[in-house]
């Protein structure tokens, strides 16, 4: 894989298994859509005192030619489920982006308003 990848894990015990899981998910995205320019992943457990269990936030920023795809998934008690949901969403957005650049998604022509070009009094 040639894309620069940055993984940030905050307020969670860092493990090689977690980082390997994230790298595997990014590699699958890259295999699906080979035009990824960059990928930044942030996994964190925000401090929320009113909840009983830990909840996780996963943010994925994917650089693509001509733009960026951002996925932000909040609030799941299992970090691997939060990662799965975020990467599934990222794949759907990459699919939409791929269809758009292939021309499969057509932009609608703007609706015309006003009178049609007839003569006055017709």
C-alpha positions as CSV (number, residue, x, y, z in Angstrom):
1,X,0.0,0.0,0.0
2,X,1.3,3.4,-1.0
3,X,-1.0,5.6,1.0
4,X,0.2,7.5,4.1
5,X,-1.7,6.2,7.2
6,X,-1.9,7.9,10.6
7,X,-3.5,6.1,13.5
8,X,-4.2,7.9,16.8
9,X,-5.5,6.1,19.8
10,X,-6.5,8.3,22.8
11,X,-7.7,7.4,26.3
12,X,-7.7,3.7,25.4
13,X,-5.1,1.1,26.4
14,X,-3.0,0.8,23.2
15,X,-2.6,-2.7,21.9
16,X,-0.9,-4.2,18.8
17,X,-4.1,-6.2,18.1
18,X,-6.2,-3.0,17.9
19,X,-3.7,-1.3,15.6
20,X,-3.3,-4.4,13.4
21,X,-7.1,-4.5,13.1
22,X,-7.3,-0.9,12.0
23,X,-4.5,-1.4,9.5
24,X,-6.3,-4.5,8.1
25,X,-9.5,-2.4,7.6
26,X,-7.6,0.4,5.9
27,X,-5.9,-2.2,3.6
28,X,-9.4,-3.5,2.6
29,X,-10.5,0.0,1.8
30,X,-7.4,0.5,-0.3
31,X,-7.9,-2.8,-2.1
32,X,-11.5,-1.7,-2.9
33,X,-10.6,1.8,-4.0
34,X,-7.0,2.2,-5.0
35,X,-7.0,6.0,-5.4
36,X,-6.9,6.8,-1.7
37,X,-4.3,9.5,-1.1
38,X,-4.2,9.5,2.7
39,X,-6.0,8.0,5.7
40,X,-6.2,9.3,9.2
41,X,-7.9,7.3,11.9
42,X,-8.6,8.6,15.5
43,X,-10.1,6.2,18.1
44,X,-10.9,7.7,21.4
45,X,-12.9,7.2,24.5
46,X,-14.3,10.6,25.3
47,X,-14.7,11.5,29.0
48,X,-18.4,11.3,29.8
49,X,-19.1,11.0,33.5
50,X,-22.8,10.3,33.2
51,X,-22.5,7.0,31.4
52,X,-21.8,3.7,33.1
53,X,-19.7,1.9,30.4
54,X,-17.0,3.2,28.1
55,X,-18.1,4.5,24.8
56,X,-15.9,5.0,21.8
57,X,-15.6,7.6,19.0
58,X,-14.0,6.7,15.7
59,X,-13.2,9.3,13.1
60,X,-11.8,8.4,9.7
61,X,-10.5,11.0,7.3
62,X,-9.8,9.6,3.8
63,X,-8.1,11.8,1.3
64,X,-9.2,11.1,-2.3
65,X,-8.4,12.9,-5.5
66,X,-10.3,16.2,-5.4
67,X,-11.6,16.0,-1.9
68,X,-11.9,14.2,1.5
69,X,-14.3,11.7,2.9
70,X,-15.0,12.1,6.6
71,X,-16.7,9.5,8.8
72,X,-17.4,10.2,12.4
73,X,-19.0,7.4,14.5
74,X,-19.9,7.8,18.1
75,X,-21.0,5.8,21.1
76,X,-20.5,2.1,21.0
77,X,-19.4,0.2,24.1
78,X,-17.1,-2.2,22.1
79,X,-14.2,-0.6,20.2
80,X,-14.2,-3.3,17.6
81,X,-17.9,-2.8,16.8
82,X,-17.4,1.0,16.7
83,X,-14.5,0.4,14.2
84,X,-16.6,-2.0,12.1
85,X,-19.5,0.5,11.9
86,X,-17.1,3.4,11.0
87,X,-15.3,1.4,8.3
88,X,-18.5,0.1,6.8
89,X,-19.7,3.7,6.5
90,X,-16.4,4.7,5.0
91,X,-16.7,1.9,2.4
92,X,-20.2,3.1,1.5
93,X,-19.0,6.6,1.1
94,X,-16.1,5.4,-1.1
95,X,-18.6,3.5,-3.2
96,X,-20.7,6.6,-3.7
97,X,-17.5,8.6,-4.6
98,X,-16.4,5.9,-7.1
99,X,-19.8,6.0,-8.8
100,X,-19.7,9.8,-8.9
101,X,-16.3,10.0,-10.6
102,X,-17.2,7.2,-13.0
103,X,-20.2,9.2,-14.0
104,X,-22.8,6.7,-12.7
105,X,-24.5,9.4,-10.6
106,X,-25.8,12.1,-12.8
107,X,-26.4,15.6,-11.6
108,X,-29.9,16.8,-12.1
109,X,-30.4,19.8,-14.5
110,X,-31.7,22.8,-12.7
111,X,-35.5,23.3,-13.1
112,X,-36.5,26.3,-15.2
113,X,-38.9,28.7,-13.7
114,X,-40.8,31.5,-15.3
115,X,-42.7,31.6,-18.6
116,X,-41.8,29.5,-21.6
117,X,-40.5,31.4,-24.5
118,X,-43.8,32.2,-26.2
119,X,-45.2,35.5,-27.6
120,X,-47.2,37.7,-25.3
121,X,-50.9,37.3,-25.8
122,X,-50.7,33.7,-27.0
